[in-house]
Amino acid sequence: MDKVVEKSPLDCSEPLGCRDRSAKNTAGLHPVARESAEKEIERVRNEYESVLNAISEGIHWVGLEGVIRFENPAAAKMLGYEISELLGQSAHRVMHHHRADGSEFPVHECPIYGKTGRALPSNTPARPLST
């Protein structure tokens, strides 16, 4: 599969997935309050990251725009990718395959395939998260 190179408005260098580059969550706070809030946000992010990364089931978070925002190590291993290869990429273009005749599956019908083209079993309960 060709390497997918798409620019995203997301910053995927964060340890717990991607964050909107334009987000200014603490911009209106007093500098002391902002520093305290940012430390608490980082503490909670690290805690969630530790929990999600310890789960042996593959978990990935695809944002409403279809871009992979988070991938835990189990999911990346199942897919045959490094986490850094997945974050910020279009989930449809990276994980989904074509029919035998070469036509693409519609997004809502796509099976999940790993890097090698091997189909993966999937139980994909999903619901929108407010961000």
C-alpha positions in Angstrom: 0.0 0.0 0.0 1.3 3.5 -0.9 2.2 5.7 2.0 -0.6 8.1 2.7 0.5 11.7 3.0 -2.2 14.1 3.9 -1.8 17.3 5.8 -4.2 17.6 8.6 -5.2 20.5 10.9 -4.2 18.2 13.7 -1.0 18.1 15.7 -0.3 14.4 16.1 2.9 14.8 18.1 1.0 14.6 21.3 1.4 11.5 23.4 -2.3 10.8 23.5 -3.3 11.1 19.9 -3.9 14.3 17.9 -5.0 17.7 19.0 -6.4 20.5 16.9 -3.6 22.9 16.1 -5.9 25.9 16.4 -7.1 24.9 19.9 -6.5 27.5 22.5 -8.1 25.8 25.5 -6.5 28.0 28.2 -5.8 31.2 26.2 -8.2 33.4 28.2 -6.9 32.4 31.7 -4.6 34.4 34.0 -1.1 33.1 33.4 -0.9 31.4 36.8 -4.3 29.8 36.3 -3.4 28.8 32.8 -0.2 27.1 33.9 -2.1 25.2 36.6 -4.8 24.2 34.1 -2.3 23.1 31.5 -0.5 20.9 34.1 -3.8 19.3 35.1 -4.7 18.7 31.4 -1.3 17.0 30.9 -1.7 14.9 34.0 -5.1 13.6 32.9 -3.9 13.0 29.3 -1.0 10.9 30.6 -3.3 9.0 32.9 -5.7 8.2 30.0 -2.8 7.3 27.7 -1.5 4.8 30.3 -4.9 3.1 30.6 -5.6 3.0 26.9 -2.2 1.8 26.0 -2.4 -1.1 28.6 -5.6 -2.5 27.0 -4.8 -5.6 24.9 -7.7 -4.9 22.5 -7.0 -2.6 19.6 -8.5 0.8 20.1 -8.4 3.6 17.6 -10.1 7.0 17.6 -11.2 8.4 14.2 -12.3 12.0 14.3 -15.4 13.2 12.5 -13.3 14.3 9.6 -12.1 10.6 9.1 -8.6 11.2 10.4 -7.0 8.9 12.9 -6.6 10.8 16.2 -5.4 8.0 18.5 -4.1 4.4 18.1 -3.1 2.2 21.0 -0.2 -0.2 20.6 -2.4 -3.2 20.3 -4.3 -1.7 17.3 -1.1 -0.6 15.6 0.4 -4.0 16.0 -2.7 -5.7 14.6 -2.6 -3.4 11.6 1.1 -3.9 11.1 2.0 -0.2 11.4 3.9 2.0 13.9 1.6 4.4 15.7 3.4 7.3 14.1 2.5 6.0 10.7 -1.2 6.1 11.5 -1.8 9.3 13.5 -3.1 12.1 11.3 -3.8 9.8 8.4 -7.2 9.1 6.7 -8.5 5.9 8.3 -10.4 5.0 5.1 -7.2 5.3 2.9 -4.9 3.5 5.4 -7.1 0.6 6.7 -9.6 -0.1 4.1 -9.2 -2.1 0.9 -10.8 -2.5 -2.5 -13.1 -5.1 -3.8 -11.8 -7.8 -6.0 -12.7 -5.8 -9.1 -10.7 -2.8 -7.8 -13.6 -0.6 -6.9 -13.5 1.1 -3.5 -15.8 0.1 -0.7 -18.1 2.9 0.5 -16.8 4.3 3.8 -19.8 2.9 5.7 -19.2 -0.7 4.4 -15.4 -1.0 4.7 -13.8 -4.0 6.3 -10.5 -3.3 8.1 -7.3 -4.5 6.6 -3.7 -4.4 8.0 -0.6 -3.1 6.2 -0.1 -6.5 4.6 -3.6 -6.6 3.2 -4.8 -9.3 5.6 -8.4 -8.7 6.8 -8.9 -8.2 10.5 -11.9 -9.3 12.6 -13.6 -6.2 13.9 -16.2 -5.4 16.5 -16.6 -1.7 15.9 -19.1 -0.1 18.3 -18.8 3.6 17.6 -20.5 6.7 18.7 -19.6 10.3 18.2 -17.7 12.0 21.0 -18.0 15.7 21.5 -14.7 17.4 21.3 
